Amino acid sequence: MDRAHALALDAADPLARFRERFELPEGLIYLDGNSLGALPKTTAPALEDLVRREWGRDLITSWNKAGWIDAPARIGGKIARLVGAAAHEVAVADSTSVNLYKLAAGALSLRPGRRKIVTERGNFHTDVYILEGLAALTGAVLEVVPTEAVLDAIDETTALVVLTHVHYASARMWDMAAVTAAAHARGALMLWDLSHTAGALACDLTGAGADLAVGCGYKHLNGGPGAPAFLYVAERHQAAIRSPLQGWMGHAEPFAFEPSFRPAPDLRAQLCGTPPILGMAALECGVDVLLEADRAEAQAKGRALCAQFIALVESRCAAHGLRLLGPRPMDQRGLHVSFAHPEAYAVVQALIARGVIGDFRAPDIARFGFPPLYLRHVDVWDAVEILRQVLDERAWDRPEFKARAAVT
Ligand SMILES: *Cc1c(COP(=O)(O)O)cnc(C)c1O
């Protein structure tokens, strides 16, 4: 592989036309779309129209006229196509953390008599924090076990297993169908966090028999900073699952102003308060672009970019002791690549100073994401060349690159 070969791959790339659908600053290589997806070119005009016309001119009539009230279900139905669910099984609401709380609490309501929740040590911290809080309030018992002990920890006292499908640091991917089947074999429910899956990988919640899922709107879905998240409840659970946050949007008739809560008979029962329409509109723009691309093609390109990055880093930066996290087979990974290095923080800062944006994850991880719709093979080549220079020159070894910022 050399730079000419990378350019040839880009010339033959059936997804190449998608790059111009995103705002990407000239001269910047953006390898952090797994943390904050890039801005689709349709988003700013859509928000401008929403603000000036729908809000500014049509005011409150837009709840009906512009379909604001349907946004959670409408955008959920679009995300359903990305995660392999039926349209009425996905809704957009709240943050991933809040949705996880709602669905995990709901799972306990579906398994009365069972108190155990199993999750993986090293799962994304918000997932563990949320489950700790739920356990403290409900008397559920949370078992946070090492990766290799997860399956054995599921027993006939287990109400729920919560796992992140693609690990935020290592990119290791669970076998969704196999783990779901193992949970079901013990009578437990399965909740998947799809934050690093949705919009990145082909995903089949229905085929896997999944019960519940949540996921993030601002990563591979390109919904913008703090975009609303999504939740999935398989149809077979929708009538029975309770929500711990019984807001009016979850009521069977929100505008009947009944004195007491009566849950909607469907997924709407998992909504709580008024949907944030500006954020939802931005998310819809991100999802709409993704839906234009062939999922299998996008996954294949993303994996090719990751494989290229790993191979180039390991051959061209071999002297610098970078250690790959996660498995090597591409079909066991998501679309980001992490290397451990003792000076990872400073290395990432030095890269940013040279126009390559990745991110740092404590304690020693440099992480790089490869969203296939707006990255090229030549970007991967150039990023590794700049990484090689940063390491060869010890360009990271400067005080300003070692001073930690609030958000890393
Ligand atoms: C990014 C991410 C989240 C985000 O949670 P928010 O509440 O939306 O901030 C949750 N879980 C995982 C695994 C993530 O990677």
The ligand as an SDF file (V2000), in Angstrom:
LIG
                    3D

 15 15  0  0  0  0  0  0  0  0999 V2000
  -21.6840    7.7500   23.6420 C   0  0  0  0  0  0  0  0  0  0  0  0
  -22.3060    6.6770   24.4680 C   0  0  0  0  0  0  0  0  0  0  0  0
  -23.3990    6.9500   25.2950 C   0  0  0  0  0  0  0  0  0  0  0  0
  -23.9170    8.3530   25.3690 C   0  0  0  0  0  0  0  0  0  0  0  0
  -24.8210    8.5590   26.3960 O   0  0  0  0  0  0  0  0  0  0  0  0
  -25.5860    9.9640   26.4780 P   0  0  0  0  0  0  0  0  0  0  0  0
  -26.4590    9.7990   27.6470 O   0  0  0  0  0  0  0  0  0  0  0  0
  -26.3790   10.1160   25.2150 O   0  0  0  0  0  0  0  0  0  0  0  0
  -24.5700   11.0320   26.6470 O   0  0  0  0  0  0  0  0  0  0  0  0
  -23.9580    5.8970   25.9950 C   0  0  0  0  0  0  0  0  0  0  0  0
  -23.4620    4.6510   25.9040 N   0  0  0  0  0  0  0  0  0  0  0  0
  -22.4000    4.3600   25.1220 C   0  0  0  0  0  0  0  0  0  0  0  0
  -21.8970    2.9670   25.0310 C   0  0  0  0  0  0  0  0  0  0  0  0
  -21.7800    5.3680   24.4040 C   0  0  0  0  0  0  0  0  0  0  0  0
  -20.7210    5.0940   23.6400 O   0  0  0  0  0  0  0  0  0  0  0  0
  1  2  1  0
  2  3  1  0
  2 14  2  0
  3  4  1  0
  3 10  2  0
  4  5  1  0
  5  6  1  0
  6  7  2  0
  6  8  1  0
  6  9  1  0
 10 11  1  0
 11 12  2  0
 12 13  1  0
 12 14  1  0
 14 15  1  0
M  END
$$$$
